[in-house]
Amino acid sequence: MTNATISLGAELQRYLAEHSLREAPVLARLRQVTAALPQANMQIAPEQGQFMQLLVRLMGAKRCLEVGTFTGYSALAVALVLPGDGELVACDVSVEWTTIAREYWREAGVDARIDLRLAPALATLDDLLASVVARVSTSPSSMPTRRTMSRTTSAWSSCCARAGCSRSTTCCGMAMSPTPPSTTATRTPSAR
């Protein structure tokens, strides 16, 4: 049994999976292993993984963030479509579940693109923010623009609002937008 994205009849769900799903064999194997676990309901549906891959490709994302990794299906889906120099920071607190994830990441050859942080997500996010601040203090050109920060923040807010998780350690994956070229003008907030 696999998770389904939306409530459809079994016949329609099967049709959609048979005719529109392009799931890598390693993803299918990981999904089958995870489906046998009592907590399998935490795994995303395969069509959600495919949609996340589409978003990463469309955005041209090079850096992604996942809060809550479980057995690593969504992290694997994203890492498979990242460019060679892309990176995904995956936050989780479970050694048990992420051990399964690491096995499949290694098998797929994307383990070098995934930076697994085993700590509460808020601590990891604080560390990531501190590293950006440190980088900006030594190289102002690497500072994220308002455009990328506002897009990421608003996407996070809407994602977390739907999930009701308030950016806790159990949240959906969230792809961060790439930093636009330095020639891109940034808009300043209008005065109210």
C-alpha positions as CSV (number, residue, x, y, z in Angstrom):
1,M,0.0,0.0,0.0
2,T,1.3,3.4,-0.8
3,N,0.2,6.9,0.3
4,A,-2.1,8.7,-2.1
5,T,-1.9,12.5,-2.6
6,I,-5.7,13.1,-2.8
7,S,-8.7,11.0,-2.2
8,L,-9.5,9.3,-5.5
9,G,-11.2,6.1,-6.3
10,A,-8.9,3.2,-6.5
11,E,-9.4,2.7,-10.2
12,L,-8.5,6.4,-11.0
13,Q,-5.5,6.4,-8.6
14,R,-4.2,3.3,-10.3
15,Y,-4.7,4.8,-13.8
16,L,-2.8,7.9,-12.8
17,A,0.1,5.9,-11.3
18,E,0.3,3.7,-14.4
19,H,0.2,6.5,-16.9
20,S,1.8,9.5,-15.4
21,L,4.3,8.4,-12.7
22,R,7.9,8.3,-13.7
23,E,9.5,6.9,-10.6
24,A,13.2,5.8,-10.6
25,P,13.6,2.2,-9.6
26,V,15.6,3.1,-6.5
27,L,12.7,5.4,-5.4
28,A,10.2,2.5,-5.9
29,R,12.3,0.2,-3.8
30,L,12.6,2.7,-1.0
31,R,8.9,3.3,-1.1
32,Q,8.2,-0.4,-0.8
33,V,10.6,-0.8,2.1
34,T,9.0,2.2,3.9
35,A,5.4,1.0,3.2
36,A,6.1,-2.0,5.4
37,L,6.9,0.2,8.4
38,P,4.2,1.0,11.0
39,Q,4.9,4.8,10.4
40,A,4.6,4.5,6.6
41,N,1.9,7.2,6.6
42,M,4.7,9.8,7.1
43,Q,6.1,9.1,3.6
44,I,4.9,11.3,0.7
45,A,3.1,9.7,-2.2
46,P,5.2,9.0,-5.3
47,E,3.3,11.6,-7.4
48,Q,4.3,14.2,-4.7
49,G,7.9,13.2,-5.1
50,Q,7.5,13.6,-8.9
51,F,5.9,17.1,-8.4
52,M,8.8,18.1,-6.1
53,Q,11.3,17.1,-8.8
54,L,9.4,19.2,-11.3
55,L,9.5,22.2,-9.0
56,V,13.3,21.8,-8.4
57,R,13.9,21.6,-12.1
58,L,11.6,24.5,-13.0
59,M,13.2,26.8,-10.4
60,G,16.7,25.7,-11.3
61,A,17.3,25.1,-7.6
62,K,20.8,24.3,-6.5
63,R,20.2,24.4,-2.7
64,C,17.2,22.8,-1.1
65,L,16.1,22.3,2.5
66,E,14.0,19.4,3.9
67,V,12.7,19.5,7.4
68,G,11.7,16.0,8.5
69,T,13.4,13.3,6.4
70,F,12.0,10.0,7.7
71,T,13.4,7.2,5.4
72,G,14.5,9.8,2.8
73,Y,12.1,9.3,-0.1
74,S,11.5,13.0,-0.8
75,A,15.2,13.9,-0.2
76,L,16.2,11.2,-2.7
77,A,13.6,12.4,-5.2
78,V,15.0,16.0,-5.0
79,A,18.7,15.0,-5.0
80,L,18.2,12.9,-8.1
81,V,17.3,16.1,-10.1
82,L,19.7,18.5,-8.5
83,P,22.6,19.6,-10.6
84,G,26.0,18.0,-9.9
85,D,27.0,21.0,-7.6
86,G,23.6,21.0,-5.9
87,E,23.0,20.4,-2.2
88,L,20.1,19.4,-0.1
89,V,20.2,19.9,3.7
90,A,18.0,17.3,5.3
91,C,17.0,17.8,8.9
92,D,15.8,14.9,11.1
93,V,16.2,13.6,14.6
94,S,16.0,9.9,14.0
95,V,19.1,7.8,13.4
96,E,16.9,4.7,12.9
97,W,14.9,6.1,10.0
98,T,17.8,8.1,8.4
99,T,19.9,4.9,8.3
100,I,17.5,3.5,5.8
101,A,17.6,6.8,3.9
102,R,21.4,6.8,3.7
103,E,21.4,3.3,2.3
104,Y,19.2,4.3,-0.7
105,W,21.0,7.7,-1.2
106,R,24.3,5.8,-1.5
107,E,22.7,3.3,-3.9
108,A,21.5,6.1,-6.1
109,G,24.8,7.8,-6.0
110,V,23.5,11.1,-4.5
111,D,24.7,10.7,-1.0
112,A,27.4,13.4,-1.6
113,R,24.6,15.9,-2.4
114,I,22.7,15.4,0.8
115,D,23.9,17.0,4.0
116,L,22.0,15.1,6.7
117,R,21.8,17.1,10.0
118,L,20.7,14.9,12.9
119,A,19.5,17.6,15.3
120,P,16.2,19.4,16.0
121,A,15.4,21.4,12.9
122,L,15.3,24.7,14.7
123,A,18.9,24.3,15.8
124,T,19.9,23.3,12.3
125,L,18.1,26.3,10.8
126,D,19.8,28.6,13.3
127,D,23.2,27.1,12.3
128,L,22.4,27.6,8.6
129,L,21.3,31.2,9.3
130,A,24.5,31.9,11.3
131,S,26.6,30.5,8.4
132,V,24.9,32.9,5.9
133,V,25.5,35.8,8.3
134,A,29.2,34.8,8.6
135,R,29.5,34.4,4.8
136,V,27.9,37.8,4.2
137,S,30.2,39.5,6.7
138,T,33.2,38.3,4.7
139,S,31.6,38.6,1.2
140,P,28.6,41.0,0.9
141,S,28.0,39.8,-2.7
142,S,26.9,36.4,-1.3
143,M,24.0,37.9,0.7
144,P,20.6,36.6,-0.3
145,T,18.4,39.1,-2.0
146,R,15.1,40.3,-0.7
147,R,13.5,38.5,-3.7
148,T,14.9,35.1,-2.7
149,M,14.3,35.6,1.0
150,S,10.7,36.8,0.6
151,R,9.9,33.9,-1.8
152,T,11.4,31.3,0.5
153,T,9.8,32.8,3.6
154,S,6.3,33.1,2.0
155,A,6.6,29.5,0.7
156,W,7.6,28.3,4.1
157,S,4.8,30.1,5.8
158,S,2.1,28.8,3.4
159,C,3.6,25.3,3.6
160,C,3.7,25.3,7.4
161,A,0.2,26.9,7.6
162,R,-1.2,24.0,5.6
163,A,0.6,21.4,7.6
164,G,-0.1,23.2,10.9
165,C,3.5,22.5,12.0
166,S,4.9,26.0,12.7
167,R,8.3,24.9,11.3
168,S,8.7,22.1,13.8
169,T,10.9,19.1,13.4
170,T,8.2,17.3,11.5
171,C,7.4,19.3,8.4
172,C,7.2,18.8,4.7
173,G,10.2,19.3,2.4
174,M,10.7,22.8,1.1
175,A,12.9,23.7,-1.9
176,M,14.7,27.0,-1.6
177,S,14.9,29.2,-4.7
178,P,18.3,29.8,-6.3
179,T,20.0,33.2,-5.7
180,P,19.5,35.2,-8.9
181,P,22.4,36.7,-10.7
182,S,23.9,39.8,-9.1
183,T,22.7,41.9,-12.1
184,T,19.1,41.3,-11.0
185,A,17.7,44.4,-9.3
186,T,16.1,44.0,-6.0
187,R,12.9,45.8,-5.0
188,T,12.7,47.7,-1.8
189,P,9.6,47.5,0.2
190,S,7.2,50.3,-0.5
191,A,6.5,52.8,2.2
192,R,3.1,52.5,3.9
